[in-house]
């Protein structure tokens, strides 16, 4: 579609591209879902001579190229630069994660939880949360297992709600916020195959993240994916000649 800016002298072109693959610096970062939009916006300054009623000359004064999409199944190790974050992903340090589990305390036998409980993190409640268990009075932990204590708040065979932290040795983590350094830039490539089997590729030579990152979490059902909105803004690549330094569109030529 086309339109004008507030001064009436801008032309906006939007190309709807659809589902495809996204690459950052030649590394595949995920599939795209729903609508993918490439927007190329140009602004002009117009000039008239004498008493002419019509513009006789125009000069390009501003242009903006953006690519907006929904990304499926994001991975920190692949997309941390797409967030505009310089920090690297930590893949070497074990991270404590919260876990909630319902357990049945049968008699005074120890019950083994799903994960090994990190020391000092266990909390035990009745299912309605009206009763909070007290360690050493209502329950006891030993070797990562839990058992009820006779005479305590929980009866034999009672189901209780436990909450604890456990060490996830395979977790990836990304700490962020408060950075004042220059935002990272990268090459962005979007590849789309149309209904005729012809491939289109859009490349932003030098890009940055140009929108707030938003993630919506929902119950995953058959045929659905968790998606994350992201938009990239093209910057001028000063290593390329004028007029050819924002991006390019490549269309596959299919022989008939």
C-alpha positions in Angstrom: 0.0 0.0 0.0 1.1 3.6 -0.3 0.6 6.8 1.7 2.1 10.1 2.6 3.8 11.6 5.7 2.5 14.6 7.6 4.0 17.0 5.0 2.3 15.1 2.2 5.6 14.5 0.4 6.6 11.0 1.4 5.9 7.7 -0.3 5.7 4.5 1.7 6.0 1.1 0.0 5.1 -2.1 1.9 5.8 -5.5 0.6 4.1 -8.5 2.3 6.4 -11.5 2.1 5.0 -14.2 4.4 6.7 -17.1 6.1 10.4 -17.8 5.6 13.8 -18.3 7.2 15.9 -15.6 9.0 19.7 -15.4 9.1 21.8 -13.0 11.1 25.5 -12.7 10.0 25.0 -15.8 7.8 23.8 -17.9 10.8 20.3 -19.4 10.8 18.4 -18.1 13.8 14.8 -19.4 13.2 11.7 -19.7 11.2 9.3 -16.9 10.7 5.5 -17.2 11.2 2.6 -15.1 10.1 3.2 -11.8 8.3 6.6 -10.5 7.4 6.8 -6.9 6.2 9.5 -5.1 4.3 8.9 -1.3 4.4 10.9 1.1 2.3 10.0 4.7 3.1 11.3 7.7 1.1 10.9 11.4 1.8 11.5 14.2 -0.8 12.0 17.9 -1.0 10.1 19.5 -3.9 11.0 22.7 -5.8 9.0 25.0 -8.0 10.2 27.8 -10.3 8.5 31.2 -10.6 4.7 31.1 -10.6 4.6 27.4 -11.6 1.6 25.5 -10.0 3.4 22.2 -10.2 6.7 20.9 -8.8 9.5 20.8 -11.3 12.2 19.1 -9.3 12.5 16.7 -6.4 15.4 15.6 -4.2 15.5 12.6 -1.9 16.0 13.8 1.6 15.5 10.7 3.7 14.9 7.0 3.3 14.3 4.2 5.8 14.3 0.4 5.2 12.9 -1.9 7.9 12.1 -5.6 8.1 9.4 -6.7 10.7 8.6 -10.3 11.5 7.5 -12.8 14.1 10.2 -15.3 15.0 9.4 -18.9 16.2 11.2 -20.6 19.0 13.9 -18.1 19.9 17.3 -19.2 21.2 19.5 -17.0 23.3 22.7 -18.2 21.7 21.4 -17.2 18.3 19.5 -14.0 18.8 21.1 -12.1 21.6 22.5 -9.6 19.1 19.0 -9.2 17.6 18.0 -7.9 21.0 20.6 -5.2 20.8 22.6 -6.7 23.6 26.4 -6.9 23.6 26.7 -9.4 26.5 27.4 -13.0 25.5 25.3 -16.0 26.5 26.7 -17.9 29.4 26.7 -21.7 28.6 29.2 -22.8 31.1 27.8 -22.0 34.5 25.1 -24.1 36.3 22.0 -22.0 37.0 19.5 -22.5 39.8 15.9 -22.7 38.5 12.6 -22.7 40.4 10.5 -25.9 40.3 7.0 -26.7 41.7 6.0 -30.3 42.4 3.1 -32.1 44.1 4.2 -34.9 46.3 2.5 -37.6 48.3 4.0 -38.0 51.8 3.2 -41.6 52.7 4.0 -42.4 56.3 7.5 -41.2 57.2 9.3 -42.6 54.2 11.5 -40.4 52.2 10.1 -39.2 48.8 12.6 -38.5 46.0 11.7 -35.3 44.1 12.0 -34.9 40.3 15.1 -32.7 40.7 17.8 -32.5 43.4 16.8 -29.8 45.8 19.3 -27.0 46.3 20.1 -26.6 50.0 17.9 -24.2 51.9 15.4 -23.6 49.1 12.6 -26.1 49.8 9.1 -24.8 50.8 6.2 -27.2 51.6 2.6 -26.2 51.6 -0.8 -27.9 51.8 -2.5 -27.9 48.4 -4.8 -25.0 49.3 -1.7 -23.1 50.6 -3.5 -22.5 54.0 -0.7 -24.4 55.8 3.0 -23.7 55.5 5.2 -26.5 56.6 8.1 -25.9 59.0 11.4 -27.7 58.4 12.3 -29.9 61.3 8.8 -29.8 62.7 6.5 -30.9 59.8 9.0 -32.3 57.3 12.7 -33.2 57.0 15.1 -33.3 54.0 18.0 -35.6 53.7 20.2 -36.4 50.6 17.8 -34.4 48.4 14.7 -36.4 49.5 11.7 -35.3 51.6 9.7 -37.0 54.4 7.0 -35.9 56.8 7.5 -36.0 60.5 5.1 -37.6 62.9 3.0 -35.2 64.9 3.5 -32.4 62.3 1.0 -30.4 60.2 0.8 -33.1 57.4 -1.0 -36.4 57.8 0.2 -39.8 56.4 -0.7 -40.1 52.7 -1.4 -36.4 52.3 -0.5 -34.6 49.1 1.5 -31.5 49.5 2.8 -28.8 47.2 6.6 -28.3 47.2 8.6 -25.5 45.7 12.4 -25.5 45.4 15.4 -24.6 43.3 17.5 -27.1 41.5 20.8 -26.7 39.6 20.4 -26.9 35.9 23.9 -27.6 34.5 22.8 -27.4 30.9 21.0 -24.0 31.2 21.9 -21.0 29.0 21.6 -17.6 30.5 21.8 -14.0 29.3 22.2 -11.1 31.8 21.3 -7.8 30.3 20.3 -4.2 31.1 22.1 -0.9 31.8 24.4 -1.1 28.8 25.7 2.3 27.5 27.9 0.9 24.7 27.2 1.2 21.0 24.4 -1.2 19.8 25.7 -4.1 17.8 25.0 -4.2 14.0 24.8 -7.3 11.8 23.8 -8.5 8.3 20.2 -9.7 8.1 19.0 -12.1 5.4 15.4 -13.2 4.9 14.6 -16.1 2.5 11.1 -16.8 1.3 9.9 -19.4 -1.2 6.6 -18.4 -2.9 3.7 -20.6 -4.0 5.4 -21.1 -7.4 8.5 -22.5 -5.7 10.5 -19.4 -6.6 12.9 -18.1 -3.9 13.2 -14.5 -2.8 16.0 -13.2 -0.6 16.1 -9.8 1.1 19.4 -8.6 2.6 20.0 -5.7 4.9 23.8 -5.1 4.6 24.1 -3.5 8.0 21.2 -3.6 10.5 20.2 -3.1 14.1 17.2 -3.9 16.2 14.7 -1.0 15.9 11.8 -2.0 18.2 11.2 -3.1 21.7 11.4 -6.9 22.1 8.0 -8.4 23.1 7.5 -12.1 24.0 4.0 -13.6 24.6 3.9 -16.9 26.5 0.9 -19.1 26.1 -0.1 -22.7 26.4 1.3 -24.5 23.4 -1.3 -26.5 21.4 -1.1 -28.6 18.3 -0.3 -26.5 15.3 0.8 -23.4 17.3 4.2 -21.9 18.1 5.4 -19.3 20.5 6.3 -16.2 18.5 8.3 -13.1 19.2 7.9 -9.8 17.4 11.1 -8.2 16.2 12.0 -5.4 13.7 15.3 -4.6 12.0 16.3 -1.2 10.7 18.9 -1.0 7.9 21.8 1.3 8.4 24.1 2.7 5.7 27.0 0.4 4.9 29.7 2.9 4.1 31.8 0.2 2.4 29.3 0.2 -0.5 28.7 2.9 -3.2 26.1 5.5 -2.7 22.6 4.4 -3.9 23.5 0.7 -3.2 24.3 0.7 0.5 21.1 -0.2 2.4 20.0 -3.5 1.1 19.1 -5.7 -1.9 16.3 -7.9 -3.1 17.3 -11.1 -5.0 14.7 -12.9 -7.1 15.3 -16.4 -8.3 14.9 -16.8 -12.0 12.9 -20.0 -12.7 13.2 -21.4 -16.2 10.0 -22.4 -17.9 
